[in-house]
């Protein structure tokens, strides 16, 4: 597995690289957002670790550019730890977020978790490879999502959420249930994380995200994909 580590602090990049290489990963290094994008274009990268504050192009702008063409799992790093920064990172396409300073062993655990989701991608047990609700269709074999025949590009986490809800169209899932089934870990204050992903999914699958046809909230309970 190839992992790209991007941070303007060379010592941090080198340290993360050592931990990753000890786990058997191949590490590619970048020191600003532009170099990260170049690295993704030049190499077959399976996961990105991206800092936010960097010269030339910061991690936010780089992630936005990457997400236009690629759904590689991305873990965002930042010295800031406020909820706003976490929400911003998730909003523009990050799959996970860690504040600095961080425990290297926890970072490795999160890397493994993201790669496991990315490589299995369809790990939720289902009875069929095709799920549909009205014009929303999911082909789990090809990992293709279409709305009224038009393909929609989702990140791995977004795909898992849409698949879970569409495979169980009409059923309401609480935020805790969504988090535990998609992230495969106990839910601890998951509301911001899940809500941000739901908002991004709506922007991609709904004609009018403020009046969704498919992905609906059931106030005080959770979310569902409407059954058609």
Secondary structure in CASP SS format (residue, H / E / C, confidence):
PFRMAT SS
TARGET T0000
AUTHOR 0000-0000-0000
METHOD secondary structure of the structure
MODEL  1
X C 1.00
X E 1.00
X E 1.00
X E 1.00
X E 1.00
X E 1.00
X C 1.00
X C 1.00
X C 1.00
X H 1.00
X H 1.00
X H 1.00
X H 1.00
X H 1.00
X H 1.00
X H 1.00
X H 1.00
X H 1.00
X H 1.00
X H 1.00
X H 1.00
X H 1.00
X C 1.00
X C 1.00
X C 1.00
X E 1.00
X E 1.00
X E 1.00
X E 1.00
X E 1.00
X C 1.00
X C 1.00
X H 1.00
X H 1.00
X H 1.00
X H 1.00
X H 1.00
X H 1.00
X H 1.00
X H 1.00
X H 1.00
X H 1.00
X C 1.00
X C 1.00
X C 1.00
X C 1.00
X E 1.00
X E 1.00
X E 1.00
X E 1.00
X E 1.00
X C 1.00
X C 1.00
X C 1.00
X C 1.00
X C 1.00
X C 1.00
X C 1.00
X H 1.00
X H 1.00
X H 1.00
X H 1.00
X H 1.00
X H 1.00
X H 1.00
X H 1.00
X H 1.00
X C 1.00
X C 1.00
X C 1.00
X C 1.00
X C 1.00
X E 1.00
X E 1.00
X E 1.00
X E 1.00
X E 1.00
X E 1.00
X C 1.00
X C 1.00
X C 1.00
X C 1.00
X H 1.00
X H 1.00
X H 1.00
X H 1.00
X H 1.00
X H 1.00
X H 1.00
X H 1.00
X H 1.00
X C 1.00
X C 1.00
X C 1.00
X C 1.00
X E 1.00
X E 1.00
X E 1.00
X E 1.00
X C 1.00
X C 1.00
X C 1.00
X C 1.00
X H 1.00
X H 1.00
X H 1.00
X H 1.00
X H 1.00
X H 1.00
X H 1.00
X H 1.00
X H 1.00
X H 1.00
X H 1.00
X H 1.00
X H 1.00
X H 1.00
X H 1.00
X H 1.00
X H 1.00
X C 1.00
X C 1.00
X C 1.00
X C 1.00
X C 1.00
X C 1.00
X C 1.00
X C 1.00
X C 1.00
X E 1.00
X E 1.00
X E 1.00
X E 1.00
X C 1.00
X C 1.00
X E 1.00
X E 1.00
X E 1.00
X E 1.00
X C 1.00
X C 1.00
X C 1.00
X C 1.00
X E 1.00
X E 1.00
X E 1.00
X E 1.00
X C 1.00
X C 1.00
X E 1.00
X E 1.00
X E 1.00
X C 1.00
X C 1.00
X C 1.00
X H 1.00
X H 1.00
X H 1.00
X H 1.00
X H 1.00
X H 1.00
X H 1.00
X H 1.00
X H 1.00
X H 1.00
X H 1.00
X H 1.00
X C 1.00
X C 1.00
X C 1.00
X C 1.00
X C 1.00
X E 1.00
X C 1.00
X H 1.00
X H 1.00
X H 1.00
X H 1.00
X H 1.00
X H 1.00
X H 1.00
X H 1.00
X H 1.00
X C 1.00
X C 1.00
X C 1.00
X C 1.00
X C 1.00
X C 1.00
X C 1.00
X H 1.00
X H 1.00
X H 1.00
X H 1.00
X H 1.00
X H 1.00
X H 1.00
X H 1.00
X H 1.00
X H 1.00
X H 1.00
X H 1.00
X H 1.00
X H 1.00
X H 1.00
X C 1.00
X C 1.00
X C 1.00
X H 1.00
X H 1.00
X H 1.00
X C 1.00
X C 1.00
X C 1.00
X E 1.00
X E 1.00
X E 1.00
X E 1.00
X C 1.00
X C 1.00
X C 1.00
X E 1.00
X E 1.00
X E 1.00
X E 1.00
X C 1.00
X C 1.00
X C 1.00
END
